[in-house]
Amino acid sequence: MNKNIVVVGGGLPGMITAYLVKKKFCNLKVYLIEKTNHLGGLYSSIDFEQRYTFDIGMHLIYSCKNEHLNNFLKKTLYNKWNIFENVKKDIAGVFFNNNLNQKSPYLDLTNLPSSRLEKYKNKIYSLSKTKIKKLNKYKNLAEYFKSRFGNEIYTEVIGPIILKLWGLKGEMMHPLASKIVLMDRLILYKDSLNLSRILTNNSLRSRIGFPNQFSLPKKYYSNQKFALYPKEFGLKNVINFFGKKLIKLDIKIFKNTDIETAKTSKNTIQTLIVKKENQLFEIKNISKLFWTSPIYSLNNLLDIGFKSKKINTREQVLVYFLLKSKPRMGKLYYFYCFEKGFNTFRVTNYYNYCRNSKLANGFYSICVELHFDNSNLKKDYEKIAISEILKMNIINKASIVSTFLVSKNSFPLLSVNNVNALNKIRRLILKKNIKNFYLCNQAPEKSIFFLHDILDQNFNLISRFKK
Ligand SMILES: Cc1cc2nc3c(=O)[nH]c(=O)nc-3n(C[C@H](O)[C@H](O)[C@H](O)COP(=O)(O)OP(=O)(O)OC[C@H]3O[C@@H](n4cnc5c(N)ncnc54)[C@H](O)[C@@H]3O)c2cc1C
């Protein structure tokens, strides 16, 4: 009897998982099930007026720990990359105190009055004997940052920024949120003489930032080897290219499809009933089921009995701009906005990592990601985005050719509450002991969050199967 493998979720992790399992089990039929009408998930592009292309906010593809996967990303996933290495991998800045710092992704406190700056330096020195623990040893984001910088810096500087970014206090956010927006280091010195002496101390080095990302000494480069972006503009190029490869491998791709029922017998999922455009289909003889999409929906599908608490979410709106002249962002690919009172979360300048974005869209294109509390809906989002980037002084009004708005959506926050809920769901699923069901998705509770973390996890899982 022919056996089938099903991969649920057509985001990039799902597509790559489908490819890897098909290569491993070439005699079995592989199905890829995607809820929406397009593949790629967050790693795809949006087209407006069949003319203009934008990515969903800012997404580069960063290298994995596994070398085999890195070769796969560079050669098989797509074949026309811009490859960014070392300092060019990720050029980021911060808007704070009415200033866009283009030299570092870390918060620069050197402009504070000297007595306050001295007080902060002394505090960080006194903490330098305290070892920084692993992320999952901290109860929440506030505790994590207090151990790095002390209570005073947390209350006066870091805490208000966390509240601005996520709409929740640091005590309610999970420490993993520190990996999304970098605030692990503070810039306290501008002169490199003092710095090189300080940076020989590892504990201080993990708390104090180097003031200029472009001249960071080689010995401080991170372990992340490279970042990839297609030479042509739009991650859709990668998705289209790789999607065709999946079809060539005879992987059956079901878009616009939801899973209605999973029929289980002897602790094994035997049959899936899926609904595609109001028609029901059965996928029988299931050998393995890989779940790569969010796990909240498994509560009903697997009947695990999770009593759901309210999930903390944040509203996100993307506003895209076409500009006649280059935005004043220097070499930055993107920057985060830490300024209180602004809804802007991040601004991305596509031209700085893909010159062809100008060729594709005819103008310089940028994306402004706005964040709102749930209560703050029905705003004139384009107006807000325009007013905020004018205040930031990164464009002139006359430079705007058009703006495009993507309808708002909400995403689950990395709050302690949500991560605990995910942990609970995962434990309930594992308790069910379903033999042919594999969770291959984001697992913030295990510090698996970024694309490269998920790919490393899934590659290791698939490698362990015998053919
Ligand atoms: C604010 C923020 C910033 C981030 N920044 C980065 C970053 O800088 N770098 C990085 O590597 N990662 C970043 N991430 C994380 C990154 O987005 C994820 O690692 C990656 O997109 C996860 O891929 P995924 O397949 O789980 O999700 P997606 O890319 O969202 O794909 C999931 C797919 O599954 C589909 N789906 C959902 N439910 C079902 C269902 N029941 N049945 C079938 N299909 C379903 C969806 O439609 C979608 O196509 C960020 C995330 C957030 C929220």
The ligand as an ORCA input file, in Angstrom:
! r2SCAN-3c Opt
* xyz 0 1
  C       7.978     40.912     14.865
  C       8.728     39.715     14.295
  C       9.998     39.877     13.775
  C      10.704     38.784     13.267
  N      11.953     38.965     12.767
  C      12.634     37.914     12.261
  C      13.940     38.076     11.703
  O      14.457     39.183     11.664
  N      14.606     36.987     11.211
  C      14.055     35.727     11.252
  O      14.702     34.736     10.826
  N      12.820     35.559     11.761
  C      12.111     36.612     12.260
  N      10.881     36.423     12.774
  C      10.397     35.071     12.852
  C      10.074     34.536     11.480
  O       9.014     35.273     10.985
  C       9.774     33.076     11.629
  O      10.885     32.381     12.095
  C       9.369     32.380     10.343
  O       8.628     33.177      9.487
  C       8.539     31.221     10.788
  O       8.095     30.522      9.693
  P       6.712     29.777      9.803
  O       6.642     28.825      8.713
  O       6.534     29.257     11.208
  O       5.698     30.938      9.700
  P       5.133     31.675      8.373
  O       6.241     32.213      7.578
  O       4.123     32.591      8.937
  O       4.486     30.476      7.621
  C       3.450     29.687      8.164
  C       2.593     29.232      6.996
  O       1.651     28.280      7.482
  C       0.359     28.659      7.023
  N      -0.595     28.131      8.013
  C      -0.900     28.625      9.224
  N      -1.785     27.826      9.853
  C      -2.043     26.808      9.006
  C      -2.878     25.666      9.059
  N      -3.627     25.401     10.134
  N      -2.907     24.832      7.990
  C      -2.152     25.067      6.892
  N      -1.346     26.140      6.783
  C      -1.284     26.990      7.826
  C       0.392     30.164      6.918
  O      -0.587     30.649      6.029
  C       1.823     30.388      6.399
  O       1.904     30.325      4.998
  C      10.125     37.503     13.266
  C       8.808     37.358     13.746
  C       8.124     38.433     14.270
  C       6.720     38.223     14.788
*
